[in-house]
Amino acid sequence: MNIEAMKQALEAFRKIHEGCGEVKKDNLSKESNELATLVRKDCNYAMLDLNEAIAEAEKQEHVAFRNIETGEFCTGGFLRKDLAKWQPLYTAPPEREWVGLDPEMMRNTPIEFNRGALWAERWLKEKNT
């Protein structure tokens, strides 16, 4: 999800949150008030998560731009007068910790496969670091 879409969702949750606050003031049924309270609580959690996701996304460097009107993609830095038509795309892969072969799995594997598996693990680890 891009930053603009997250900001739109955040604004929608804010409006729902405010609307549910107004419902509670209208002296409706106990069930309606309880439902409004639950929705407000869920909106709070969603808004916290979205604010965190937006902050993280804004820290990332954009990797490309997409023209809002034509759908055209452009990578790399560029200067254009019509920059408002270009949406930055933030799609850096998440950093992941290396997970090696499980020792239990290696114990249950025939010995002739273990050497190949260990070689492949070392090779993959070199390629991914």
Secondary structure, 3 states (H helix, E strand, C coil): CCHHHHHHHHHHHHHHHHHHHHHHHCCCCHHHHHHHHHHHHHHHHHHHHHHHHHHHHHHCCCCEEEECCCCCEEECCCCCCCHHHEEEECCCCCCCCCCCCCHHHHHCCCHHHHHHHHHHHHHHHHHCC
